[in-house]
Protein backbone atom coordinates (compact mmCIF):
# COMPACT_ATOMS: atom_id res chain seq x y z
CA UNK A 1 0.00 0.00 0.00
CA UNK A 2 1.48 3.33 -1.07
CA UNK A 3 -0.82 5.77 0.76
CA UNK A 4 -3.19 5.45 3.73
CA UNK A 5 -5.91 7.73 5.09
CA UNK A 6 -9.16 7.73 7.00
CA UNK A 7 -11.72 8.55 4.32
CA UNK A 8 -13.46 11.95 4.60
CA UNK A 9 -12.51 12.54 8.23
CA UNK A 10 -13.65 16.17 7.92
CA UNK A 11 -17.27 14.95 7.85
CA UNK A 12 -16.88 11.72 9.81
CA UNK A 13 -17.92 9.15 7.21
CA UNK A 14 -16.19 6.62 9.46
CA UNK A 15 -13.80 8.69 11.60
CA UNK A 16 -14.37 12.35 12.52
CA UNK A 17 -11.29 14.43 13.29
CA UNK A 18 -10.25 17.99 14.00
CA UNK A 19 -7.34 19.34 11.95
CA UNK A 20 -4.95 18.83 14.87
CA UNK A 21 -6.19 15.28 15.44
CA UNK A 22 -5.85 14.57 11.75
CA UNK A 23 -2.18 15.56 11.61
CA UNK A 24 -1.33 13.99 14.98
CA UNK A 25 -2.85 10.70 13.81
CA UNK A 26 -0.95 10.93 10.52
CA UNK A 27 2.32 11.42 12.36
CA UNK A 28 1.65 8.54 14.79
CA UNK A 29 0.58 6.09 12.08
CA UNK A 30 3.43 7.16 9.84
CA UNK A 31 5.91 6.47 12.62
CA UNK A 32 4.31 3.07 13.25
CA UNK A 33 4.36 2.07 9.58
CA UNK A 34 8.02 3.09 9.31
CA UNK A 35 8.89 1.11 12.46
CA UNK A 36 7.49 -2.02 10.79
CA UNK A 37 9.54 -1.47 7.67
CA UNK A 38 6.55 -0.44 5.55
CA UNK A 39 6.86 2.11 2.76
CA UNK A 40 3.25 3.27 3.24
CA UNK A 41 2.94 7.03 3.66
CA UNK A 42 0.02 9.10 4.89
CA UNK A 43 -2.48 10.80 2.59
CA UNK A 44 -3.24 14.16 4.18
CA UNK A 45 -6.74 15.58 3.84
CA UNK A 46 -8.72 13.13 1.69
CA UNK A 47 -11.67 15.29 2.70
CA UNK A 48 -15.26 15.01 1.50
CA UNK A 49 -15.29 18.66 0.46
CA UNK A 50 -13.10 20.89 -1.64
CA UNK A 51 -13.53 24.08 0.39
CA UNK A 52 -11.30 26.60 2.10
CA UNK A 53 -12.61 25.26 5.42
CA UNK A 54 -11.78 21.64 4.59
CA UNK A 55 -8.27 22.66 3.50
CA UNK A 56 -7.67 23.66 7.12
CA UNK A 57 -7.50 19.94 7.90
CA UNK A 58 -3.90 19.95 6.69
CA UNK A 59 -2.81 23.34 8.10
CA UNK A 60 -1.27 21.92 11.32
CA UNK A 61 1.22 20.11 9.09
CA UNK A 62 2.66 23.41 7.87
CA UNK A 63 4.65 23.82 11.08
CA UNK A 64 5.20 20.15 11.87
CA UNK A 65 8.57 19.12 10.40
CA UNK A 66 8.17 15.54 11.63
CA UNK A 67 5.15 14.93 9.40
CA UNK A 68 7.25 15.40 6.27
CA UNK A 69 8.96 12.06 6.94
CA UNK A 70 5.61 10.26 6.75
CA UNK A 71 3.33 12.20 4.39
CA UNK A 72 3.09 11.21 0.72
CA UNK A 73 0.40 13.45 -0.78
CA UNK A 74 -2.47 15.88 -0.14
CA UNK A 75 -5.97 15.08 -1.40
CA UNK A 76 -9.60 16.21 -1.52
CA UNK A 77 -12.98 15.05 -2.88
CA UNK A 78 -15.25 17.23 -5.00
CA UNK A 79 -18.71 16.98 -3.44
CA UNK A 80 -18.87 20.56 -2.16
CA UNK A 81 -17.08 23.79 -2.94
CA UNK A 82 -14.63 23.64 -5.86
CA UNK A 83 -14.89 27.40 -6.40
CA UNK A 84 -11.65 28.95 -7.61
CA UNK A 85 -10.93 30.23 -4.08
CA UNK A 86 -11.35 26.69 -2.71
CA UNK A 87 -9.10 25.19 -5.37
CA UNK A 88 -6.49 27.86 -4.69
CA UNK A 89 -6.46 26.99 -0.97
CA UNK A 90 -5.76 23.33 -1.71
CA UNK A 91 -3.15 24.14 -4.34
CA UNK A 92 -1.37 26.41 -1.87
CA UNK A 93 -1.53 23.78 0.88
CA UNK A 94 0.15 21.22 -1.39
CA UNK A 95 2.76 23.80 -2.38
CA UNK A 96 3.58 24.65 1.23
CA UNK A 97 3.91 20.97 2.09
CA UNK A 98 5.81 20.26 -1.15
CA UNK A 99 3.59 17.25 -1.78
CA UNK A 100 1.61 16.07 -4.83
CA UNK A 101 -2.04 17.16 -4.92
CA UNK A 102 -4.50 14.34 -5.68
CA UNK A 103 -8.22 14.40 -6.41
CA UNK A 104 -9.18 11.08 -4.82
CA UNK A 105 -12.93 11.21 -5.55
CA UNK A 106 -14.21 13.31 -8.46
CA UNK A 107 -17.85 13.70 -9.44
CA UNK A 108 -20.78 16.08 -9.08
CA UNK A 109 -22.69 13.93 -6.62
CA UNK A 110 -21.44 11.06 -4.47
CA UNK A 111 -25.03 9.89 -3.88
CA UNK A 112 -26.14 9.85 -7.50
CA UNK A 113 -26.54 6.06 -7.46
CA UNK A 114 -29.78 6.68 -5.53
CA UNK A 115 -31.32 8.36 -8.61
CA UNK A 116 -29.33 6.74 -11.45
CA UNK A 117 -31.40 8.22 -14.29
CA UNK A 118 -29.25 11.31 -13.78
CA UNK A 119 -26.21 9.59 -15.32
CA UNK A 120 -27.78 9.74 -18.78
CA UNK A 121 -28.95 13.35 -18.47
CA UNK A 122 -27.00 15.53 -20.91
CA UNK A 123 -26.64 18.45 -18.48
CA UNK A 124 -25.23 16.19 -15.73
CA UNK A 125 -22.65 14.64 -18.03
CA UNK A 126 -21.52 17.94 -19.52
CA UNK A 127 -21.24 19.67 -16.16
CA UNK A 128 -19.38 16.73 -14.64
CA UNK A 129 -16.88 16.93 -17.50
CA UNK A 130 -16.64 20.68 -16.93
CA UNK A 131 -16.04 20.23 -13.20
CA UNK A 132 -13.24 17.71 -13.69
CA UNK A 133 -11.54 19.76 -16.38
CA UNK A 134 -11.87 22.98 -14.36
CA UNK A 135 -10.27 21.32 -11.32
CA UNK A 136 -7.36 20.03 -13.41
CA UNK A 137 -6.99 23.50 -14.93
CA UNK A 138 -6.90 25.40 -11.66
CA UNK A 139 -4.93 22.93 -9.50
CA UNK A 140 -2.72 21.05 -11.98
CA UNK A 141 -3.40 18.02 -9.78
CA UNK A 142 -1.05 15.07 -10.21
CA UNK A 143 -3.89 12.60 -10.60
CA UNK A 144 -7.68 12.44 -10.52
CA UNK A 145 -9.79 9.40 -9.65
CA UNK A 146 -13.40 9.52 -10.84
CA UNK A 147 -16.07 8.33 -8.41
CA UNK A 148 -16.45 5.63 -9.51
CA UNK A 149 -16.03 3.09 -12.31
CA UNK A 150 -18.48 0.52 -10.96
CA UNK A 151 -22.04 -0.49 -11.83
CA UNK A 152 -23.32 1.94 -9.17
CA UNK A 153 -21.91 4.84 -11.20
CA UNK A 154 -21.82 3.16 -14.59
CA UNK A 155 -20.37 4.97 -17.57
CA UNK A 156 -22.42 2.60 -19.73
CA UNK A 157 -26.15 2.38 -20.34
CA UNK A 158 -28.26 -0.62 -21.35
CA UNK A 159 -27.44 -4.27 -20.83
CA UNK A 160 -29.57 -4.29 -17.70
CA UNK A 161 -27.69 -1.43 -15.99
CA UNK A 162 -30.19 0.34 -13.71
CA UNK A 163 -33.03 -1.58 -15.36
CA UNK A 164 -32.20 -0.40 -18.89
CA UNK A 165 -32.50 -3.56 -20.99
CA UNK A 166 -31.55 -1.92 -24.27
CA UNK A 167 -28.25 -2.57 -26.00
CA UNK A 168 -25.14 -1.94 -23.90
CA UNK A 169 -23.65 1.36 -25.02
CA UNK A 170 -21.20 4.01 -23.82
CA UNK A 171 -22.48 7.30 -22.44
CA UNK A 172 -20.91 10.73 -22.78
CA UNK A 173 -19.27 10.08 -19.40
CA UNK A 174 -17.43 7.13 -20.94
CA UNK A 175 -16.22 9.16 -23.89
CA UNK A 176 -14.95 12.21 -22.03
CA UNK A 177 -13.06 9.96 -19.61
CA UNK A 178 -11.54 8.16 -22.60
CA UNK A 179 -10.49 11.50 -24.07
CA UNK A 180 -8.90 12.60 -20.80
CA UNK A 181 -7.21 9.20 -20.60
CA UNK A 182 -5.66 9.75 -24.02
CA UNK A 183 -3.40 12.42 -22.53
CA UNK A 184 0.16 11.26 -23.27
CA UNK A 185 1.50 8.98 -20.51
CA UNK A 186 3.98 10.79 -18.33
CA UNK A 187 2.73 14.23 -19.37
CA UNK A 188 2.61 17.00 -16.81
CA UNK A 189 0.25 19.96 -16.51
CA UNK A 190 1.01 23.23 -18.25
CA UNK A 191 -0.41 26.67 -17.41
CA UNK A 192 -3.22 27.75 -19.72
CA UNK A 193 -5.52 30.78 -19.73
CA UNK A 194 -8.97 31.37 -21.21
CA UNK A 195 -10.62 34.71 -21.98
CA UNK A 196 -14.20 33.49 -22.45
CA UNK A 197 -16.89 32.36 -20.01
CA UNK A 198 -18.43 28.88 -20.16
CA UNK A 199 -15.13 27.23 -21.16
CA UNK A 200 -12.85 25.14 -18.96
CA UNK A 201 -9.49 24.00 -20.29
CA UNK A 202 -6.44 21.99 -19.27
CA UNK A 203 -3.13 21.52 -21.06
CA UNK A 204 -0.49 18.78 -20.78
CA UNK A 205 2.89 18.02 -22.30
CA UNK A 206 5.33 15.14 -22.45
CA UNK A 207 8.36 17.19 -23.38
CA UNK A 208 10.64 14.18 -23.69
CA UNK A 209 8.52 13.00 -26.63
CA UNK A 210 7.31 16.47 -27.69
CA UNK A 211 3.67 15.41 -27.26
CA UNK A 212 0.93 17.83 -26.22
CA UNK A 213 -2.76 17.60 -25.26
CA UNK A 214 -5.35 20.32 -24.65
CA UNK A 215 -8.81 19.51 -23.28
CA UNK A 216 -11.69 22.00 -23.48
CA UNK A 217 -15.26 21.79 -22.18
CA UNK A 218 -17.70 24.28 -23.66
CA UNK A 219 -20.92 24.51 -21.67
CA UNK A 220 -22.22 27.35 -23.85
CA UNK A 221 -23.00 27.91 -27.52
CA UNK A 222 -20.77 26.84 -30.40
CA UNK A 223 -18.00 29.33 -31.08
CA UNK A 224 -14.86 29.94 -33.10
CA UNK A 225 -11.75 29.45 -31.02
CA UNK A 226 -8.07 30.36 -31.25
CA UNK A 227 -5.41 28.42 -29.38
CA UNK A 228 -2.03 30.13 -29.25
CA UNK A 229 1.31 29.56 -27.56
CA UNK A 230 1.84 26.20 -29.28
CA UNK A 231 5.37 25.18 -30.32
CA UNK A 232 6.24 26.95 -33.58
CA UNK A 233 7.47 23.63 -35.00
CA UNK A 234 4.03 22.04 -34.58
CA UNK A 235 2.21 21.69 -37.90
CA UNK A 236 -1.21 20.29 -36.99
CA UNK A 237 -3.48 19.04 -34.21
CA UNK A 238 -5.76 16.01 -34.12
CA UNK A 239 -9.21 17.06 -32.85
CA UNK A 240 -11.76 14.82 -31.10
CA UNK A 241 -15.26 15.74 -29.90
CA UNK A 242 -17.65 14.02 -27.50
CA UNK A 243 -21.19 15.26 -26.90
CA UNK A 244 -24.64 13.79 -26.52
CA UNK A 245 -24.43 12.34 -30.04
CA UNK A 246 -20.70 11.92 -30.74
CA UNK A 247 -18.29 9.58 -28.98
CA UNK A 248 -14.71 10.79 -29.33
CA UNK A 249 -15.45 11.59 -32.96
CA UNK A 250 -12.33 12.62 -34.86
CA UNK A 251 -12.70 15.82 -36.83
CA UNK A 252 -10.60 17.37 -39.58
CA UNK A 253 -6.95 17.99 -38.76
CA UNK A 254 -6.39 21.50 -37.39
CA UNK A 255 -3.49 23.41 -39.01
CA UNK A 256 -1.03 25.14 -36.68
CA UNK A 257 0.66 28.24 -38.09
CA UNK A 258 3.23 30.20 -36.08
CA UNK A 259 2.04 28.52 -32.88
CA UNK A 260 -1.66 29.31 -33.43
CA UNK A 261 -4.61 27.05 -34.26
CA UNK A 262 -8.14 28.09 -35.23
CA UNK A 263 -11.06 25.69 -34.86
CA UNK A 264 -14.72 25.47 -33.84
CA UNK A 265 -15.84 24.46 -30.35
CA UNK A 266 -19.15 22.61 -30.48
CA UNK A 267 -21.92 23.52 -28.02
CA UNK A 268 -22.16 21.52 -24.77
CA UNK A 269 -19.24 19.34 -25.78
CA UNK A 270 -15.86 18.02 -24.68
CA UNK A 271 -13.10 18.74 -27.20
CA UNK A 272 -9.55 17.41 -27.09
CA UNK A 273 -6.61 18.33 -29.30
CA UNK A 274 -3.40 16.30 -29.57
CA UNK A 275 -0.19 17.20 -31.34
CA UNK A 276 3.54 16.70 -31.53
CA UNK A 277 6.30 19.15 -32.30
CA UNK A 278 9.44 18.49 -34.28
CA UNK A 279 11.67 19.50 -31.38
CA UNK A 280 11.37 19.53 -27.60
CA UNK A 281 10.21 22.85 -26.21
CA UNK A 282 9.20 24.40 -22.94
CA UNK A 283 6.74 26.76 -24.63
CA UNK A 284 3.28 25.96 -23.22
CA UNK A 285 0.00 26.21 -25.15
CA UNK A 286 -0.91 29.14 -22.97
CA UNK A 287 -3.43 31.48 -24.56
CA UNK A 288 -7.01 31.01 -25.73
N, C-alpha and C positions, 0 to 999 in steps of 0.2 A: 504494500500500500504506500503510495507516494505522499498523499495528503490526508489529514484527518480533521474533522470538525464535528461539532454538535449542530445539526441542521436548524437554521432559523432561530437561533437562541435569543434574538431580539424580540420575538413574539411568543416564544415558549411552545413551539410545536411539540417538542419533547422535553427540552431543557430551557428554562428561562434564566437569563443572566443579565446582570448589570455590565456596563463596559469594563469596570475594574475586575469583576469576577471572570469575565470572558478572557481577559489577558492573563490573569493569574492562573486560570485553569490551563490556558495554552502553554504557559511557561512550565507548569508542573508536569503536564502530560508530555511535553517535549523533552524535559529532563528524563522522565521515566523511559520513554521510547529509546532515547540515546543510551541510557544505562543498560538496556537489553540488547544493544547492538543493532537496533532497527534504524533504517534510513528514513522512516516516516517523519514528515514535518507537519506542522500545524497550519491549517487553512484559517486565516483570520477573517472575521466577519461572517461570510456565508449567510447573510441576513435575508429575511423575507422581503425586505423593502429596499429600494434604491432611493433613499432620501438623505438629506443633510443630517437628520436626527439619527438615522441608522448608521451612518458613517462614524458617529461618535463611539460606536462599539470598539473601534480599533484605536481610538485616540490615546488610551493609556500606554500603548506600545511605542508611541513617539519618543517617550523619555525612559524607556526600559531597555537598556542595552542587552540584557540577558536574553530577551525574546528573539533577538536576531539570530541566535544560534539554533533556534528551533522552528522559526516561521518559514513557510515556503511560498505563500502567496496570499493575496487579499481578494475577497470575493463578495458578490452581492447577487440577489435575485431581483426580478423586475416587476413584481406584482403591485407596487405602489411607487409613486414618485416618478423618477426618470426624467424630470425637467433638467434643463441644461445646468442649473445651479446644483442639483443633486449629483449629476454625473461629474461635475467639476470637483465636488467634495471628495468623491471616491477616487478620482484620478489623482488628486493632490495627496490623499492618504497613501496610495500606493507609491507615489513619488517619494514622499517623506520616508517611507519604510524601505524604499529601494527593493520592492517586491513586484512580481508580475500581478496584473489585475485580471481576474477571471470573472466571467458571467456564468455562474454555475446553475442557474435556472432562468431561461428566457422564454417569455410568452406574455400575452396580454392578460391571461386569466388562469390561475392555477386550479380553479374549480370548474373549468369549462366542460369537463367530462360529465357533469351533472345535467347539462343541456347541450348534448353533442351536435344538434343541428347547426350550432353556431360555426362549426368547423368548415362548413361548406358555404357559409355566407361570404359574398364577395368582399364586403366592407371589412369583416373580421380578418380575412386573409391578407388584404392589402395593408391594413393598419398594423398587423403583426409584423409583416415584412418591413414596414416603415420603422416600427419601433426597434427592431433588431439592427437595422442598418444605421439608424440614428445613434444608437448606443455605441456601435463600432466606430462611427465617425467621431463622436465627441470624446470617447475614452481611449481609443486605440487599444482595446482590451486584447490580451494575448490569446484568449480562447473564449468561445461562447458555446454553451451546451443548451440546446433547445429542450424545453419541457413539453412533452417528452416523446420519444419515438417508440411508443407502445400502442396497443389497440385502444387504450383509454383516450389517447390524443392522436388518433390515427391521421397520417398524412395521405391516406387512401380513402376512397369511398367505394361502396358496393361490396360484393362478395360476402354479404352478411354483416359487415361492420355497422354497428349501431342500428341494426334492423333493415339496412339497405340491401336488398337482395339483387340489385342490378349488377351489371358487369363490374369487376374490380378495376378501378381506374385511379390515376394520380390526381390529386387536387392541386390548386395553386400553391398551397403550402409545401407540397412535395417539390414542385418545380423551383420555387425561389430558394429552398434549401439546397437543391442540386446546383443552382447557379452559384450560390455562396461557396459551396463546397468545391467548385471548379477553380477557385482562387489557387494560384500556383503553390504547391507544397513548399514550405519553408519561407514563404513571403512574409514580410513584415509591413505594418501599417505606415502609410505616408500621410502627411497633412494635406487636407483638401478643403477648399472653401466653396461656398455656393451663394449666389446673390439673388436667389428667387425663393419665394415661399413655396410650401407644399412639395419640396424636394429634399430628400435625405440622400447622402452620398458617402461612400467609403472607398479609399484607394489603397492598393497593396502593390508591393514590388519584391521580386526575387532578383536582386541585383547581380548575383553570381551568374544567373542565366539570362539576365536582361529581359525578364518577363514581368508584365504589368497587368493589373486588373482594376477596373473601376466599376462599382455597383451603385446604381441609382434607383430610388423608389419615387415615383411621381404620383402623389395622391390627388393631384388636380387635373386640369385639362391638358390635352396634348399640346406640345410646344416645341419650337425649334430650339436647339441647344448647341452651345459651343463649349468644348472642353479644350483648355489650353494648358501649357506647362508640360506637355509631353516631350520625351526625348526627341531632339531634332532629327535623329537618324531613323526614327520610327516612320514607316511608310503607310501602314493601315491598321485598323482595328477590326476584330471580329465582334459582331453585335448579336446579342441574344435577348429575347423578350419573353416574359411570362406574364399572363394576365388571366382573366376568367375564361378565355377561349384558347389561348396559346400556351404551350408547355415548352419552355426553353427553345422557342422557335428562332432559328438563325435567320438574320436579315442580311441585306447586302453589305459587303465589306465597306467600311468607313475610311475614306482617304485621310491621311494625316499629312498636313503641309506646314512646314516650319513650326512643328510642335502643337498645331491646332487641328481639331476635328470638329466637323459640323454634322449634326444628325438630328433626327426627330425623336422626342420622348413621347411614347404613347400614354394615353390617359389611364390612371389607376393601374399602373403596371410596374413590374420590376425589370429593369434593363441592366445588363452587364456587358462590359466591353473588355476584350482581352487583346494584348499586343506584345510584340517583342521588338527590341531595338537592336541595331547592328553592333552597338558597343555598349559596355556597361556605363551607367551614368547615375549620378546621385540627384538628378533633376526630377522632382516629383510632379505628377500631374496635379497641379495645385489650384487652378482657377477654373470656375464655371461661370 
